[in-house]
Amino acid sequence: MTENQVAIVVGAGPGLGDALVHRFAAAGMKVAAVSRRGGSRETGEYRDRVRGYATDATVGEQVAALFAKVGADLGPPDLVVFNVGTWDRAGILDISDALFEQAWRTGCFSGFLVGRAAAASMLQRGRGTIIFTGATASVRGSAGFAAFAVPKFGLRALAQSMARELGPKGIHVAHVILDGMIDNEGAADSETSLGPSAIAEAYYDLHRQQRSAWAQEIDLRPAGEKF
């Protein structure tokens, strides 16, 4: 049962972020929808279960303050999803120092900050789920995508290390490879793109897995995606 559990979605916003917030709220969870600007886009029947928070996930002090605030407002988190990233496309000679560093800070370093804060909270109770959103670039670097792939590779390594350390202590850490383009219009039955609501359902299923059969990594793709 997930009713009255607390979920934190870091990277709430149009598309997958909103779908995650909606799915968890529909399951009866209290949801902290976290973005740089704050506020919640949930306007349906579950809006009373959702609260928006403004946080820059690349700043350690802000991440720590976020978890303290959510803990005071809603309670300690049972589920934390890190869904932050950038999509930077540029040739290797066109990637500036600043762009590369910012891509890493946004896509990987902030994952470490959120994951560490989530683990600190969950270890006190010996349970919880932490999920990181990955991409095709988590396992394959393509031409023109170095600034995107490097953070995704690092985030995957972080998830693996955390899973091996925290699993025996009762915390389920999972990494989800989204192997395809997301249809932000929300199609759930497309053969060529991933539907946000369908992805959110898979995340929710990960949270509900029994400890004797935890998935550390899954990959999701539409039926027509080549792999």
N, C-alpha and C positions, 0 to 999 in steps of 0.2 A: 504494500500500500504506500502510495506517495502523497496522499492527502495531508496537507499541513506541513509537508516538508518544505525546505527553502532551497531555491535554485538561484544561482547568479550567472547571468549571461553577459560576459564581457565582450562587447562587439555587437550590441543590439542595433538594429537598423534595417533598412529596406532589404527584402529578400530573406536569406537564411536566418539572420539575427532575429527578425520579427517572428518568423515561423517557429523558432525555438522558444521564444518567450510565450507565444500563444499555446504551443503544445504543452509546455510544462504547467501553465496556468490552467489549461483544460483538464489536466490530471489532478487538479486540486492543490497544486504547489503555490507557495508565495514566491514571487519572482522579482528579483532585482535586475532591471534592464539597464545595462551600463553602456554608456557611449561618451564621447568627448563632450558633447553638448548637453547630455542628460535628457530627461523627459521620457515619456513612454508613448509609443504609437499604438498601444493596445486600446482599442475603443469599443470592443465588443462586450459580450456578456461576462468576460473574465477580467475586465479592467480593474475591478476592486482588489484583485490579487496581485497586481503588478505595480511596482514603484520604480520610477526612473532615477538614475544617479549619473552625475557628470564626473568623469575621471579620465585623466591622461594616463593610460596604462604603461607608458614608458617611464613614469616617474615613481620611484619606489615609495616615497612618502605618501603620494596620493593613493597608491594601491593599498598600502597599510591602513590609511584612513578610511578607504572604501569598505574594507572588510570589517573594521571596527564599527562603522556606521550601520552597515547591513545587519551585523550581529545584534546591535542595540535595537534596530527598528523591526527586524523580521525574525531574528534568531540565527544561530550558526548554520552555515550552508551544508546541505546534504549532497548537492550537485553543483559543480562549477564547470562552466564551458568557456574555453578561451577561443574566441571566434574573430580575432583581430588579424589584420594583414594588409599588405599593399599589393598592387599588381603593377610592378614597374618593368617596362619593356624598353631595352636600350642595348645597343652593341657595346662590347666591352670597352672600346675606346671612348664611348659617349657617356659612360657612367662616371659621374663626379664622385669625389670623396664623400661629399655631404649626402648625396643620394644613396650611396651604398650603405653608409653608416646609419642613416635614418631608416632604410628598409630593414636592416638587421635589428635596430632598436624596436621598430614597430612589430615586426613579424616573429622575432625570436626572444630578444631580451625582455619584452613585456610579457611573453609567455612564461618565462622564468619567474618574473615578479609575481604574476597571478598564481602560477602553480605553487610557488613557495608559500604564499599567503594562504592558499586553500589548504595545503598540507598541514600548516601550523594549526589551523582551526580544526581540521578533521582528526588529527592525531589525538587530540584531547578526548575524543569520543570513540576512537578506534573504528570509524566507518566513514564512508563517503565515496563519491565518484568525481573524478576530474577528467574532462574530455578536451582534447586539443583538435582543432580543425586543420587538416592538412590539405594537400593538393597533389596533382600529378607531379608537380615540381618537387615534392617531398622525396621522390625516389628517382627522378630523372631530370637532369639539368638540360635545357634546350638552348639552342643558339638564340642570343638576344634576351635571355631571361636569367642571367647570373644574379642580378639584384633581387630577383624573386625566389630563385631556387635555393640560394645559400641560407636565408632565414628559415625556409621550409625544411631543408635538411637538418638544420640545427634544432628546430622545434621537434622533429621526429626523434632525434637523439635524446633530447630532454625527456620526452614522453617515455621512451624505453628505459632510461636510467631511473626515472621516478617510479615506473611500474615495478621494477625489480627491487627497489628499496622499500616502497610503501605497500606493495601487495601483501606481504606477510604480516603487515600491521593493520590490515583490514580496509585499506583504501584502494579502490579500483581506478587505475589510470589507463585511459584508452586514447588512441590516436586514430582519426578518421581521415582516410585519403579520399578526397572528392575528385574522382578521375573523370572530369568532364566539365562542361560549362553549366552554370546554374541559370535556370530560367526564372528570373525575378518576377515574372508575371504569375508564377505559382503553379504551372502545369505539373500534375502529379503522374501523368501517364505518357509522357513524351518518350519517344524512342531516341531522341537526339540530344536532350538536355536533362539535367537533374532538377527535379521539382523540390523547392524548399520545404514544403510540408512533408514530403516523403523522406527527405533527409532528417528532418526533425523527429520523425517517427523512429528512425533508426537510432538516433541519439537517446531517445527516451528508452528504447529497448535495451541499450547498453547499460543504462542506469539501473534497470530492473533485473539484470542478469544475476543468477545465483553464483555464489562465491566458488562453487566447485567447477564452474565452467566460464570463467571470465575471458572476454576477448581483449587482448592488448591492442590489436590493430585490425581494422576492417577497411575495405575499400568499396566505395559505392560508385556506380556508373550507370548511365542509361543503357537500355538494351542495345541500342545501335552504336555505342561507343567502341572503337577498336582498341584492343589492348594486347 
